[in-house]
Amino acid sequence: MEAFVGSGSGFLGTGDVGVGSRVGVRRRATCMVMEKKKSMRIASSPVYGDGASSDGKSIALRGPKPQGKTSGRPAVVNWAREEKGSKGGTKVADVAVPEVQEIMYENAKAVEKRGDWRLALKMYNELLKMDPSNGKIYVRVSMLFRRLRKIDACRNILRRGLRANPMNAIIWQNWADIENKEGNVDLARKLYKNALSSNSRLHSIYNSWGSLEARLGNIAKARELLNKGLKFNPDNSRLLYSLGVLEDRQHNSELARRLLMRGLKLEPDNSYLHQALALVELKAHRVGNARECLRRATKVDPKNTMAWLTWAQLEELQGQKDVARRYYRIGSEINSAGNITVWQSWARMEEKLGHDEDAVWIYSEAIARGFADALLYNEYGLLLRKIGRRRDAVEVFRRGLGVDEHCSQLYKSIALGLVEDGSIEQARRVFSVGERKGIGRDVAKLLHAWAAAEWQEQEKATAREIFQRAVKVDRTCGWLWMWFGRFELEEENFDLARHFFACSINADPRDGSAWRGWAELERKQGNEDRARFFYQRANELDTRKELYDCDPEHPLARCHSH
């Protein structure tokens, strides 16, 4: 019995650490169920707390081992087990009933929401000990690890979930989404394929995979996936939204409008469909219609941060700065993590207008309101440095690192400030620390900045080595390959430069920069016809750039300068 309760490392490796305490959580959860179902006798056990059965003897409660082959789906946990007593009687105990687990799950989510992530992980670990087949716990833990930027831990918990649930499509998709975000495109595709093999009707898989292909410029594949998802889910507004956005990007505005209107007929109160339709109207220069769509979007959901942000940006583009400020202000008052982007966009507008002190106030106000966001600190620090408050800028960057010591952007900003001051050796040390502590693809941006600094210092061999490390971190970053190509072009390594420009185009077919660099290369080599063709291609892509290039999966994702 002690062995059953005994400490286990789980996915935390923390041993027998209480859940504040474990026994207390279990006992409270059990009591709540007994309040709801007084007729149900839940025998106390080491799973929930010390206690005894109706005959006064403690019962060790363990779930029955599954017999024969399993389908791979989560097992039903509400089982009862019969045990022969010493006098031949029968005792029945309900083990880990769903009501208890659901209460414990909600408790864990509440703990996670208030920011006590370590305790939340322990509580989720307890739930998995009760029911190792509970797929939603694995997904929840993986999301928590993603927030903590522990990507390897995230992968490990999902692998563990798939061992228990090999046919759980949500777990497969969650893993695919992680690899997609990390730039491991080929692996992401394989995982999405496995997810569809587990559940060919799940709309979210088609949406995520389709968005991946659209981002990479594989429009035909993206369209095929989204249409296939709609074949299985014809009334799914999310798929209609994504396909509408895709067609709008391809300048098929009428088809995009029909898809979005179809979604609105099914779901007239979907604020995001109204907001997407506003962008279609705006790109068609129907500004009045766009405003009306945004009015509807904010009416049906006043907390839609993206709608207020889009409306503010529309008015900013139309020269209505005071109106834009009003909508930025409304959006900034929404209690949502997404409105960090509203604060940032508002500050950038004031900065572009030359109102630097107003922009400083906006950043400081956002931080004073408790938005502990490392990238917000980064933008604030860059502004302070630009207006000559360099010491204040360094302090803001350091405060940002206190929020997230793994933020590569902050290390990059500090190092570039040192480069500007002529302290190249100090800058190298900061770049090095940033490379070591940084996580994910953002490290590639830091390495690019470092390579450019070495290039400027005429340390060509060092610059080349750092460029090589950068593209290893993120092989899907088109502009990074483009700059590597420009570096080799300056060194007159024409074949290598041509190869890197081709890599850039393959990674991001919609960016004209690589075509322009390739055109310069061909002109240097006297291939004027090819140069002219590449320049023309670059210009075509530049003129086709979208006014807003929204990722349907992450509509509030922030772009930062390279």
LOFI-979343 format. One record per residue (C-alpha): residue in three letters; x, y, z. Coordinates in steps of 0.5 Angstrom, whole numbers, padded with zeros to 4 digits. Layout:
REC rest     x     y     z
REC  Ala     X     Y     Z
...
! end
This chain:
REC rest     x     y     z
REC  Met  0000  0000  0000
REC  Glu  0006  0005  0002
REC  Ala  0009  0003 -0005
REC  Phe  0003  0005 -0008
REC  Val  0003  0012 -0005
REC  Gly  0010  0013 -0005
REC  Ser  0014  0018 -0008
REC  Gly  0015  0018 -0016
REC  Ser  0019  0023 -0020
REC  Gly  0013  0023 -0025
REC  Phe  0015  0029 -0030
REC  Leu  0018  0033 -0025
REC  Gly  0023  0029 -0022
REC  Thr  0021  0033 -0015
REC  Gly  0020  0026 -0011
REC  Asp  0014  0026 -0005
REC  Val  0013  0034 -0005
REC  Gly  0006  0035 -0002
REC  Val  0001  0039 -0007
REC  Gly -0001  0043 -0001
REC  Ser -0002  0038  0002
REC  Arg -0003  0032 -0003
REC  Val -0008  0029  0002
REC  Gly -0011  0035  0003
REC  Val -0013  0036 -0004
REC  Arg -0016  0029 -0005
REC  Arg -0020  0029  0001
REC  Arg -0023  0036  0000
REC  Ala -0024  0034 -0007
REC  Thr -0028  0027 -0005
REC  Cys -0032  0031  0000
REC  Met -0034  0036 -0005
REC  Val -0037  0030 -0009
REC  Met -0040  0027 -0003
REC  Glu -0044  0033 -0002
REC  Lys -0046  0032 -0009
REC  Lys -0048  0025 -0009
REC  Lys -0049  0023 -0002
REC  Ser -0052  0017 -0004
REC  Met -0045  0015 -0007
REC  Arg -0040  0012 -0002
REC  Ile -0033  0013 -0004
REC  Ala -0029  0009  0001
REC  Ser -0022  0013  0003
REC  Ser -0016  0010  0001
REC  Pro -0009  0012  0000
REC  Val -0011  0015 -0007
REC  Tyr -0015  0021 -0003
REC  Gly -0013  0020  0004
REC  Asp -0013  0016  0010
REC  Gly -0019  0012  0012
REC  Ala -0023  0006  0012
REC  Ser -0029  0002  0009
REC  Ser -0035  0001  0011
REC  Asp -0033 -0005  0015
REC  Gly -0027 -0001  0018
REC  Lys -0022 -0004  0014
REC  Ser -0018  0000  0010
REC  Ile -0018 -0002  0002
REC  Ala -0012 -0001 -0003
REC  Leu -0015  0002 -0009
REC  Arg -0012  0001 -0015
REC  Gly -0015  0001 -0022
REC  Pro -0016 -0006 -0026
REC  Lys -0011 -0007 -0031
REC  Pro -0014 -0007 -0038
REC  Gln -0015 -0014 -0041
REC  Gly -0013 -0015 -0048
REC  Lys -0012 -0010 -0054
REC  Thr -0014 -0003 -0053
REC  Ser -0016  0002 -0058
REC  Gly -0011  0007 -0056
REC  Arg -0017  0012 -0053
REC  Pro -0017  0014 -0046
REC  Ala -0020  0009 -0042
REC  Val -0026  0010 -0038
REC  Val -0024  0011 -0031
REC  Asn -0030  0010 -0027
REC  Trp -0029  0003 -0025
REC  Ala -0032 -0001 -0019
REC  Arg -0027 -0007 -0016
REC  Glu -0030 -0013 -0012
REC  Glu -0025 -0016 -0007
REC  Lys -0026 -0022 -0003
REC  Gly -0026 -0021  0004
REC  Ser -0023 -0025  0010
REC  Lys -0030 -0028  0011
REC  Gly -0032 -0029  0004
REC  Gly -0036 -0022  0003
REC  Thr -0035 -0018 -0002
REC  Lys -0033 -0010 -0002
REC  Val -0034 -0005 -0007
REC  Ala -0030  0001 -0008
REC  Asp -0031  0007 -0013
REC  Val -0024  0009 -0015
REC  Ala -0022  0016 -0018
REC  Val -0029  0017 -0021
REC  Pro -0029  0023 -0026
REC  Glu -0032  0028 -0021
REC  Val -0026  0028 -0017
REC  Gln -0021  0028 -0022
REC  Glu -0025  0034 -0026
REC  Ile -0025  0038 -0019
REC  Met -0018  0037 -0018
REC  Tyr -0017  0039 -0025
REC  Glu -0020  0045 -0024
REC  Asn -0016  0046 -0018
REC  Ala -0010  0045 -0022
REC  Lys -0012  0050 -0027
REC  Ala -0014  0055 -0022
REC  Val -0007  0055 -0019
REC  Glu -0004  0055 -0026
REC  Lys -0008  0061 -0027
REC  Arg -0005  0065 -0021
REC  Gly  0002  0064 -0023
REC  Asp  0004  0058 -0019
REC  Trp  0006  0054 -0024
REC  Arg  0011  0049 -0020
REC  Leu  0005  0047 -0016
REC  Ala  0000  0047 -0022
REC  Leu  0005  0042 -0025
REC  Lys  0005  0037 -0019
REC  Met -0002  0037 -0019
REC  Tyr -0003  0035 -0026
REC  Asn  0003  0030 -0024
REC  Glu -0002  0027 -0019
REC  Leu -0008  0027 -0024
REC  Leu -0004  0023 -0029
REC  Lys -0002  0018 -0023
REC  Met -0009  0017 -0022
REC  Asp -0011  0016 -0030
REC  Pro -0005  0016 -0034
REC  Ser -0009  0015 -0040
REC  Asn -0012  0022 -0039
REC  Gly -0010  0026 -0046
REC  Lys -0012  0033 -0044
REC  Ile -0007  0033 -0038
REC  Tyr -0001  0032 -0042
REC  Val -0004  0037 -0047
REC  Arg -0005  0042 -0041
REC  Val  0002  0041 -0038
REC  Ser  0005  0041 -0045
REC  Met  0002  0048 -0046
REC  Leu  0005  0050 -0039
REC  Phe  0012  0048 -0041
REC  Arg  0011  0052 -0048
REC  Arg  0010  0058 -0043
REC  Leu  0016  0057 -0039
REC  Arg  0020  0056 -0046
REC  Lys  0022  0049 -0044
REC  Ile  0021  0046 -0051
REC  Asp  0025  0039 -0049
REC  Ala  0020  0038 -0043
REC  Cys  0014  0040 -0047
REC  Arg  0016  0034 -0053
REC  Asn  0018  0029 -0047
REC  Ile  0011  0030 -0044
REC  Leu  0007  0029 -0051
REC  Arg  0011  0023 -0052
REC  Arg  0009  0020 -0046
REC  Gly  0002  0022 -0047
REC  Leu  0002  0018 -0054
REC  Arg  0005  0012 -0051
REC  Ala -0001  0012 -0047
REC  Asn -0006  0015 -0052
REC  Pro -0003  0013 -0059
REC  Met -0009  0015 -0063
REC  Asn -0010  0021 -0059
REC  Ala -0010  0026 -0065
REC  Ile -0010  0033 -0060
REC  Ile -0004  0030 -0057
REC  Trp -0001  0029 -0064
REC  Gln -0003  0036 -0067
REC  Asn  0000  0039 -0060
REC  Trp  0006  0037 -0062
REC  Ala  0006  0039 -0069
REC  Asp  0004  0046 -0067
REC  Ile  0010  0046 -0063
REC  Glu  0015  0044 -0068
REC  Asn  0011  0048 -0073
REC  Lys  0013  0054 -0068
REC  Glu  0020  0052 -0067
REC  Gly  0021  0052 -0075
REC  Asn  0022  0044 -0076
REC  Val  0017  0044 -0082
REC  Asp  0018  0037 -0084
REC  Leu  0017  0034 -0077
REC  Ala  0011  0038 -0076
REC  Arg  0008  0036 -0083
REC  Lys  0009  0028 -0081
REC  Leu  0006  0030 -0074
REC  Tyr  0000  0033 -0077
REC  Lys  0000  0027 -0082
REC  Asn  0000  0022 -0076
REC  Ala -0006  0027 -0073
REC  Leu -0010  0026 -0079
REC  Ser -0009  0019 -0079
REC  Ser -0012  0018 -0072
REC  Asn -0018  0023 -0073
REC  Ser -0019  0025 -0080
REC  Arg -0025  0030 -0079
REC  Leu -0022  0034 -0073
REC  His -0022  0041 -0076
REC  Ser -0016  0044 -0072
REC  Ile -0011  0040 -0075
REC  Tyr -0013  0042 -0082
REC  Asn -0013  0049 -0080
REC  Ser -0006  0049 -0077
REC  Trp -0003  0045 -0082
REC  Gly -0006  0049 -0088
REC  Ser -0004  0056 -0084
REC  Leu  0003  0053 -0084
REC  Glu  0003  0051 -0091
REC  Ala  0000  0058 -0093
REC  Arg  0006  0062 -0089
REC  Leu  0011  0058 -0093
REC  Gly  0008  0060 -0099
REC  Asn  0005  0053 -0101
REC  Ile -0002  0056 -0103
REC  Ala -0005  0050 -0107
REC  Lys -0003  0045 -0101
REC  Ala -0006  0050 -0096
REC  Arg -0012  0051 -0100
REC  Glu -0013  0043 -0101
REC  Leu -0012  0042 -0093
REC  Leu -0017  0048 -0091
REC  Asn -0022  0045 -0097
REC  Lys -0022  0038 -0094
REC  Gly -0023  0040 -0087
REC  Leu -0029  0044 -0090
REC  Lys -0031  0038 -0093
REC  Phe -0032  0034 -0086
REC  Asn -0034  0040 -0083
REC  Pro -0038  0045 -0087
REC  Asp -0040  0049 -0082
REC  Asn -0034  0051 -0078
REC  Ser -0033  0058 -0078
REC  Arg -0025  0057 -0076
REC  Leu -0024  0054 -0083
REC  Leu -0028  0059 -0086
REC  Tyr -0024  0064 -0083
REC  Ser -0018  0062 -0085
REC  Leu -0019  0060 -0092
REC  Gly -0022  0067 -0093
REC  Val -0016  0070 -0090
REC  Leu -0012  0066 -0095
REC  Glu -0016  0068 -0101
REC  Asp -0016  0075 -0099
REC  Arg -0008  0074 -0099
REC  Gln -0008  0072 -0106
REC  His -0013  0078 -0108
REC  Asn -0019  0073 -0109
REC  Ser -0023  0079 -0105
REC  Glu -0030  0076 -0108
REC  Leu -0028  0069 -0106
REC  Ala -0026  0071 -0099
REC  Arg -0032  0076 -0098
REC  Arg -0036  0070 -0100
REC  Leu -0033  0065 -0095
REC  Leu -0033  0070 -0089
REC  Met -0040  0072 -0091
REC  Arg -0042  0064 -0090
REC  Gly -0038  0064 -0084
REC  Leu -0042  0070 -0081
REC  Lys -0049  0067 -0083
REC  Leu -0047  0061 -0079
REC  Glu -0044  0065 -0073
REC  Pro -0047  0072 -0074
REC  Asp -0044  0074 -0067
REC  Asn -0037  0072 -0069
REC  Ser -0033  0078 -0068
REC  Tyr -0026  0075 -0072
REC  Leu -0030  0074 -0078
REC  His -0033  0081 -0078
REC  Gln -0026  0084 -0077
REC  Ala -0023  0079 -0082
REC  Leu -0028  0082 -0087
REC  Ala -0026  0089 -0085
REC  Leu -0019  0088 -0088
REC  Val -0022  0085 -0094
REC  Glu -0026  0091 -0095
REC  Leu -0020  0096 -0093
REC  Lys -0016  0092 -0099
REC  Ala -0021  0094 -0104
REC  His -0021  0101 -0102
REC  Arg -0028  0101 -0099
REC  Val -0026  0104 -0092
REC  Gly -0033  0106 -0090
REC  Asn -0035  0098 -0091
REC  Ala -0029  0097 -0087
REC  Arg -0031  0101 -0081
REC  Glu -0038  0098 -0081
REC  Cys -0035  0091 -0080
REC  Leu -0031  0094 -0075
REC  Arg -0036  0097 -0071
REC  Arg -0040  0090 -0072
REC  Ala -0034  0087 -0069
REC  Thr -0033  0091 -0063
REC  Lys -0041  0091 -0062
REC  Val -0041  0083 -0061
REC  Asp -0035  0083 -0057
REC  Pro -0032  0089 -0054
REC  Lys -0026  0085 -0051
REC  Asn -0024  0083 -0058
REC  Thr -0017  0087 -0058
REC  Met -0015  0085 -0065
REC  Ala -0022  0089 -0068
REC  Trp -0020  0095 -0064
REC  Leu -0013  0095 -0066
REC  Thr -0015  0094 -0073
REC  Trp -0019  0100 -0073
REC  Ala -0014  0104 -0069
REC  Gln -0009  0102 -0075
REC  Leu -0014  0104 -0080
REC  Glu -0016  0111 -0078
REC  Glu -0008  0112 -0077
REC  Leu -0007  0110 -0084
REC  Gln -0013  0115 -0086
REC  Gly -0009  0120 -0083
REC  Gln -0015  0121 -0077
REC  Lys -0010  0121 -0071
REC  Asp -0014  0123 -0066
REC  Val -0019  0118 -0068
REC  Ala -0014  0112 -0068
REC  Arg -0012  0115 -0061
REC  Arg -0019  0114 -0058
REC  Tyr -0019  0106 -0061
REC  Tyr -0012  0105 -0058
REC  Arg -0014  0108 -0052
REC  Ile -0020  0103 -0052
REC  Gly -0016  0097 -0054
REC  Ser -0011  0098 -0048
REC  Glu -0016  0098 -0043
REC  Ile -0018  0091 -0044
REC  Asn -0016  0086 -0039
REC  Ser -0012  0082 -0044
REC  Ala -0005  0079 -0045
REC  Gly -0007  0081 -0053
REC  Asn -0007  0089 -0051
REC  Ile  0000  0089 -0050
REC  Thr  0000  0090 -0058
REC  Val -0004  0095 -0057
REC  Trp  0000  0099 -0053
REC  Gln  0006  0098 -0057
REC  Ser  0003  0100 -0063
REC  Trp  0000  0106 -0060
REC  Ala  0007  0108 -0058
REC  Arg  0010  0107 -0065
REC  Met  0005  0111 -0068
REC  Glu  0007  0117 -0063
REC  Glu  0014  0116 -0064
REC  Lys  0013  0116 -0072
REC  Leu  0009  0123 -0071
REC  Gly  0015  0125 -0067
REC  His  0012  0125 -0060
REC  Asp  0017  0121 -0057
REC  Glu  0015  0124 -0050
REC  Asp  0008  0121 -0051
REC  Ala  0011  0114 -0053
REC  Val  0015  0114 -0047
REC  Trp  0009  0115 -0043
REC  Ile  0005  0110 -0046
REC  Tyr  0011  0105 -0045
REC  Ser  0012  0107 -0038
REC  Glu  0004  0107 -0037
REC  Ala  0003  0100 -0040
REC  Ile  0009  0097 -0035
REC  Ala  0006  0101 -0029
REC  Arg -0001  0097 -0030
REC  Gly  0003  0090 -0029
REC  Phe  0005  0088 -0036
REC  Ala  0011  0084 -0035
REC  Asp  0013  0083 -0042
REC  Ala  0020  0082 -0044
REC  Leu  0019  0085 -0051
REC  Leu  0015  0091 -0049
REC  Tyr  0021  0093 -0045
REC  Asn  0025  0092 -0051
REC  Glu  0021  0097 -0055
REC  Tyr  0021  0102 -0049
REC  Gly  0029  0101 -0048
REC  Leu  0030  0102 -0056
REC  Leu  0026  0109 -0056
REC  Leu  0030  0111 -0049
REC  Arg  0036  0110 -0053
REC  Lys  0034  0113 -0059
REC  Ile  0032  0120 -0055
REC  Gly  0039  0120 -0052
REC  Arg  0037  0117 -0045
REC  Arg  0042  0111 -0046
REC  Arg  0043  0110 -0038
REC  Asp  0035  0109 -0037
REC  Ala  0035  0105 -0043
REC  Val  0040  0100 -0040
REC  Glu  0036  0100 -0034
REC  Val  0030  0098 -0038
REC  Phe  0033  0093 -0041
REC  Arg  0036  0090 -0035
REC  Arg  0029  0090 -0032
REC  Gly  0026  0086 -0038
REC  Leu  0031  0081 -0037
REC  Gly  0029  0080 -0030
REC  Val  0022  0079 -0033
REC  Asp  0025  0074 -0038
REC  Glu  0032  0072 -0038
REC  His  0032  0068 -0044
REC  Cys  0029  0074 -0048
REC  Ser  0035  0074 -0054
REC  Gln  0032  0081 -0057
REC  Leu  0034  0084 -0050
REC  Tyr  0041  0081 -0050
REC  Lys  0041  0084 -0058
REC  Ser  0039  0091 -0056
REC  Ile  0044  0091 -0050
REC  Ala  0050  0089 -0055
REC  Leu  0048  0093 -0061
REC  Gly  0048  0099 -0056
REC  Leu  0055  0097 -0054
REC  Val  0057  0097 -0061
REC  Glu  0055  0104 -0062
REC  Asp  0059  0106 -0056
REC  Gly  0065  0103 -0059
REC  Ser  0065  0097 -0054
REC  Ile  0066  0091 -0058
REC  Glu  0069  0087 -0053
REC  Gln  0064  0088 -0048
REC  Ala  0059  0087 -0054
REC  Arg  0062  0080 -0056
REC  Arg  0061  0078 -0048
REC  Val  0053  0080 -0048
REC  Phe  0052  0077 -0055
REC  Ser  0055  0070 -0052
REC  Val  0051  0070 -0046
REC  Gly  0045  0071 -0050
REC  Glu  0047  0066 -0055
REC  Arg  0048  0061 -0049
REC  Lys  0041  0063 -0045
REC  Gly  0037  0065 -0051
REC  Ile  0031  0060 -0053
REC  Gly  0028  0058 -0060
REC  Arg  0029  0061 -0066
REC  Asp  0030  0068 -0064
REC  Val  0037  0066 -0062
REC  Ala  0038  0067 -0070
REC  Lys  0036  0074 -0070
REC  Leu  0041  0075 -0064
REC  Leu  0047  0071 -0068
REC  His  0045  0075 -0075
REC  Ala  0046  0082 -0071
REC  Trp  0053  0079 -0068
REC  Ala  0055  0077 -0075
REC  Ala  0053  0084 -0078
REC  Ala  0057  0087 -0072
REC  Glu  0064  0083 -0074
REC  Trp  0063  0084 -0081
REC  Gln  0063  0091 -0080
REC  Glu  0069  0090 -0076
REC  Gln  0072  0087 -0082
REC  Glu  0073  0080 -0078
REC  Lys  0070  0076 -0084
REC  Ala  0072  0069 -0082
REC  Thr  0068  0070 -0075
REC  Ala  0062  0073 -0079
REC  Arg  0062  0067 -0083
REC  Glu  0062  0063 -0077
REC  Ile  0057  0066 -0074
REC  Phe  0052  0067 -0080
REC  Gln  0053  0059 -0080
REC  Arg  0051  0058 -0073
REC  Ala  0045  0063 -0074
REC  Val  0042  0059 -0080
REC  Lys  0043  0052 -0076
REC  Val  0038  0055 -0071
REC  Asp  0033  0057 -0076
REC  Arg  0034  0054 -0083
REC  Thr  0027  0057 -0085
REC  Cys  0028  0064 -0084
REC  Gly  0029  0067 -0091
REC  Trp  0032  0074 -0089
REC  Leu  0037  0071 -0085
REC  Trp  0039  0067 -0091
REC  Met  0039  0073 -0096
REC  Trp  0044  0077 -0091
REC  Phe  0048  0071 -0091
REC  Gly  0048  0071 -0099
REC  Arg  0049  0079 -0099
REC  Phe  0056  0077 -0094
REC  Glu  0058  0072 -0099
REC  Leu  0056  0077 -0105
REC  Glu  0061  0082 -0102
REC  Glu  0066  0077 -0101
REC  Glu  0065  0075 -0109
REC  Asn  0064  0068 -0107
REC  Phe  0058  0068 -0113
REC  Asp  0056  0061 -0113
REC  Leu  0056  0061 -0105
REC  Ala  0052  0067 -0105
REC  Arg  0047  0065 -0111
REC  His  0046  0058 -0107
REC  Phe  0044  0063 -0100
REC  Phe  0039  0067 -0105
REC  Ala  0036  0061 -0107
REC  Cys  0035  0058 -0100
REC  Ser  0032  0065 -0098
REC  Ile  0027  0065 -0104
REC  Asn  0025  0057 -0102
REC  Ala  0024  0059 -0095
REC  Asp  0020  0066 -0096
REC  Pro  0018  0066 -0103
REC  Arg  0014  0072 -0102
REC  Asp  0020  0077 -0100
REC  Gly  0023  0081 -0106
REC  Ser  0029  0082 -0102
REC  Ala  0033  0076 -0104
REC  Trp  0031  0077 -0111
REC  Arg  0034  0084 -0111
REC  Gly  0040  0081 -0108
REC  Trp  0041  0076 -0114
REC  Ala  0039  0081 -0119
REC  Glu  0045  0085 -0116
REC  Leu  0050  0079 -0117
REC  Glu  0048  0077 -0124
REC  Arg  0049  0084 -0126
REC  Lys  0056  0084 -0123
REC  Gln  0057  0078 -0127
REC  Gly  0055  0081 -0133
REC  Asn  0048  0077 -0134
REC  Glu  0044  0083 -0135
REC  Asp  0038  0079 -0138
REC  Arg  0038  0075 -0132
REC  Ala  0039  0081 -0127
REC  Arg  0033  0085 -0131
REC  Phe  0028  0079 -0130
REC  Phe  0030  0078 -0122
REC  Tyr  0029  0086 -0121
REC  Gln  0022  0085 -0124
REC  Arg  0021  0079 -0120
REC  Ala  0023  0083 -0114
REC  Asn  0019  0089 -0115
REC  Glu  0012  0085 -0117
REC  Leu  0013  0082 -0110
REC  Asp  0014  0088 -0106
REC  Thr  0008  0091 -0109
REC  Arg  0004  0085 -0107
REC  Lys  0006  0086 -0100
REC  Glu -0001  0086 -0096
REC  Leu -0003  0092 -0092
REC  Tyr -0004  0087 -0086
REC  Asp -0001  0080 -0086
REC  Cys -0004  0076 -0081
REC  Asp -0003  0069 -0079
REC  Pro -0010  0066 -0077
REC  Glu -0007  0062 -0072
REC  His -0004  0068 -0068
REC  Pro -0007  0074 -0070
REC  Leu -0004  0079 -0065
REC  Ala  0003  0076 -0066
REC  Arg  0008  0082 -0066
REC  Cys  0013  0083 -0071
REC  His  0020  0086 -0069
REC  Ser  0025  0089 -0073
REC  His  0031  0085 -0076
! end
